[in-house]
Amino acid sequence: MDNKACNKVRPGVRKAKKKQVKDELDRIKQAEKKKRRLEKALATSAAIRSKLEKKKQQKKEEQQRLDEEGAAIAEAVALHVLLGEDTDDVGNFDLFINGGSG
C-alpha cells in the first residue's frame, strides 16, 4: 500500500510541471518570433545596402563619363587653339567635339 501512495504524484506538482512546459514553449515561440524579426531586418538592411552600392556605382560611372567628356572638350579646344582656326568657325568645332572629322 505504501508503494501506491509513493507512485501517485501530488496534483500541485503536476500543475507546476505543466506550467513549466507551457512557459518553455512560450519562450521558444518568442525566440522564434525574434529570430524571424531579426532575419527580416537583416534582409531589409542587405537590400538597402545593395541599392546604395548600385547608386554609388552609377554615380561613379556618371562621373567617369563626365570626366571623359570634359577631357574630350579640353582636347578639342586645345587642338582648335593650336591649329589657329578661326573662332567664328563654330560649325567645324561642333563637328569635332561631337565626333565628326572637322
Secondary structure as UniProt FT lines:
FT   HELIX           2..7
FT   HELIX           11..83
FT   TURN            87..88
FT   HELIX           90..97
FT   TURN            98..99
//
